[in-house]
């Protein structure tokens, strides 16, 4: 039925490509079919705005609050804890006066690092969702080192990145960047050394980075599985630490690198 909709109702396709969400189950089915077609045709980037607009317009109470149990289970007390510890150890060396989280969500990870790293001057959280950023500004108002900005991270980094700034993502942020967007961000960061990048991002189970460095859509949302070790090296970063975590449902790449 979704296939019929994509063929007969070109207005729906135009809406999807403009970033507007499906309005019912029929259109959800149509969007899934359209994504598969674009992937097979090698033009999946035509739906990149879908991901962007979801995070701009999405219901922050549901989307971001639902991430709290995952933070507790996987990051603070689970298999991703080592990535947080590695980042914290790197930041304790005193090189960085600013820490920037790309896709900060509810600000929990940023606030944790601020509490653990009193010598760092600024902690900046970037997120597309203005409603969630407003919530963060109220919730974390007591700590003046915490700043939150509702913006496109690519634009922010282009205009505000500088030396002695560390950047990180957790839980699925770069997966919504196209390969060219991610490569552009990494190259921009290498222009402002000293810097570092840390990430914990989902990747496809069958993505062999050495054999295929091309980013590919994966998962229910058809976000991107990036060959992170290859892309950071290509941009001029030197890998400090890398590990993976996997369970029955997902595979995660954890990485820390500096130019």
C-alpha positions in Angstrom: 0.0 0.0 0.0 2.9 2.4 0.8 4.3 1.6 -2.7 1.0 2.7 -4.3 1.1 5.9 -2.3 4.6 6.8 -3.4 3.8 6.3 -7.0 0.3 7.9 -7.2 0.6 10.7 -4.7 3.6 12.8 -5.7 2.6 15.5 -3.2 3.4 13.1 -0.3 6.9 12.4 -1.8 7.5 16.2 -2.0 6.4 16.6 1.6 8.8 13.9 2.7 11.7 15.3 0.9 11.0 18.7 2.4 11.3 17.2 5.9 7.6 17.0 6.8 6.6 13.9 8.8 4.1 11.2 7.6 0.6 12.0 8.9 -0.7 8.5 9.3 0.3 4.8 9.0 -0.3 4.7 5.3 2.2 7.6 4.8 4.6 5.9 7.2 4.6 2.8 5.0 5.1 5.1 1.9 8.1 6.7 3.5 9.7 3.4 4.3 9.2 2.3 0.6 10.6 5.6 -0.6 13.7 5.3 1.6 14.4 1.8 0.3 14.1 3.0 -3.3 16.4 5.9 -2.7 18.9 3.7 -1.0 18.9 1.3 -4.0 19.3 4.2 -6.4 22.2 5.6 -4.4 20.4 8.9 -3.6 19.4 8.3 0.0 20.6 11.8 0.9 17.3 13.1 -0.6 15.7 12.1 2.7 18.3 13.7 5.0 15.9 16.5 5.9 13.5 13.9 7.3 16.0 13.2 10.1 16.8 16.9 10.6 13.2 18.0 10.8 12.2 15.2 13.2 14.7 16.4 15.8 13.7 20.1 15.2 10.0 19.4 15.6 9.8 16.2 17.5 8.1 15.9 20.9 11.0 16.5 23.2 9.2 15.2 26.4 8.8 11.7 24.8 12.0 11.5 22.7 14.5 12.9 25.2 13.1 11.6 28.5 13.0 8.1 27.0 16.8 8.3 26.7 17.3 8.6 30.5 17.1 4.8 31.2 19.6 4.2 28.4 22.0 6.7 29.9 21.8 5.0 33.3 22.0 1.4 31.9 24.6 1.8 29.2 26.6 5.0 29.8 26.8 5.6 33.5 26.7 2.0 34.7 27.0 -0.2 31.6 29.2 -1.1 28.6 29.6 2.5 27.4 31.0 3.6 30.8 34.6 3.1 29.5 34.0 5.7 26.8 33.0 8.3 29.4 35.9 7.4 31.6 38.3 7.8 28.6 36.9 11.1 27.7 37.1 12.3 31.3 40.7 11.2 31.6 41.6 13.1 28.3 39.9 16.3 29.6 41.7 16.1 32.9 45.0 16.7 31.2 44.2 20.4 31.1 44.4 21.1 27.4 40.8 22.0 26.9 38.9 25.0 28.4 35.6 24.2 26.6 33.7 21.0 26.2 30.9 20.9 23.6 28.3 18.1 23.3 26.8 17.8 19.8 23.2 16.6 20.3 23.0 17.2 24.1 19.4 16.0 24.6 18.4 16.6 28.2 21.9 17.7 29.2 22.5 14.8 31.6 25.9 13.8 30.2 27.1 17.4 30.0 26.1 18.1 33.6 27.9 15.0 34.7 31.1 16.0 33.1 30.8 19.6 34.5 30.5 18.1 38.0 33.6 15.9 37.4 35.8 18.5 35.8 35.8 21.7 37.8 38.9 23.0 36.0 37.1 23.3 32.7 35.6 26.7 32.1 32.7 26.1 29.7 30.3 23.2 28.9 28.2 23.9 25.8 25.3 21.7 24.8 24.0 21.9 21.2 20.7 20.5 20.0 18.2 21.1 17.2 15.1 20.9 19.5 14.5 24.4 20.9 11.9 23.1 23.4 14.4 20.7 25.0 17.1 23.4 25.1 14.7 25.7 27.0 14.0 22.9 29.5 17.8 22.4 29.9 18.4 26.1 30.5 15.9 26.1 33.4 16.9 22.7 34.8 20.7 23.6 34.8 20.5 27.3 35.6 22.4 26.9 38.9 25.6 26.0 37.1 26.9 29.0 35.2 29.5 26.9 33.3 26.7 25.1 31.5 25.4 26.7 28.3 22.7 25.4 26.0 22.0 26.5 22.4 19.2 25.5 20.0 21.0 25.4 16.7 22.3 23.3 13.8 25.6 21.9 15.1 27.3 22.2 11.7 26.5 25.9 11.6 27.6 26.4 15.2 30.9 24.6 14.6 31.6 26.5 11.4 31.2 29.9 13.2 32.2 29.2 16.8 34.7 26.3 17.0 38.2 27.2 18.2 41.4 25.8 19.7 41.3 24.1 23.1 37.8 22.9 22.6 36.8 19.2 22.9 33.7 17.8 21.2 31.7 14.6 21.7 28.5 12.8 20.9 26.6 10.1 22.7 23.9 7.7 21.8 23.2 8.4 18.1 23.9 11.9 16.8 26.4 11.6 14.0 24.2 8.8 12.6 21.9 11.5 11.3 24.7 13.3 9.5 25.3 12.4 5.9 28.8 11.3 5.1 29.7 14.6 3.5 28.4 16.5 6.5 30.3 14.4 8.9 33.5 14.7 6.9 33.0 18.5 6.7 32.6 18.7 10.5 35.8 16.7 11.1 37.8 18.7 8.7 36.6 22.0 10.4 37.7 20.7 13.8 41.2 19.9 12.6 41.6 23.6 11.7 41.3 24.5 15.4 43.9 22.4 17.2 44.4 21.4 19.9 41.0 19.7 19.8 39.6 16.2 20.3 36.5 14.3 19.2 34.9 11.5 21.2 31.8 9.5 20.2 29.6 6.6 21.0 27.5 5.9 17.9 25.4 3.0 16.5 26.7 1.2 13.4 25.4 -1.6 11.3 26.2 -5.2 12.3 27.5 -6.0 8.8 29.5 -2.8 8.2 33.1 -3.8 7.7 34.9 -0.5 7.9 38.1 -1.8 6.3 36.3 -3.2 3.3 33.7 -0.4 2.9 34.3 3.1 4.2 31.2 4.4 2.5 28.4 5.4 4.9 25.2 3.3 4.6 21.7 3.6 5.9 20.7 1.1 8.6 18.2 0.4 11.3 14.5 1.2 11.6 15.1 4.9 11.0 17.5 4.3 8.1 20.0 6.6 9.7 23.7 6.3 8.7 26.2 3.7 9.7 29.5 5.6 9.3 33.0 4.0 9.1 34.2 6.3 12.0 37.8 5.0 12.3 38.3 5.6 8.6 36.6 9.0 8.4 38.4 10.5 11.5 41.8 9.3 10.1 41.0 10.7 6.7 40.3 14.1 8.3 43.7 14.1 10.0 42.8 12.8 13.4 45.0 10.3 15.3 43.1 7.7 17.1 43.8 7.5 20.8 41.3 4.8 21.8 38.7 2.6 20.1 36.3 -0.1 21.2 33.0 -1.7 20.3 30.0 -2.8 22.3 27.2 -5.0 20.9 24.1 -6.9 22.1 21.3 -8.7 20.3 19.8 -5.4 19.1 22.6 -3.0 18.4 26.3 -2.5 17.7 28.1 0.6 19.0 31.4 2.2 18.0 33.3 4.0 20.7 36.2 6.2 19.7 38.4 9.0 21.0 40.8 10.9 18.7 43.0 14.0 18.3 44.7 15.6 15.3 
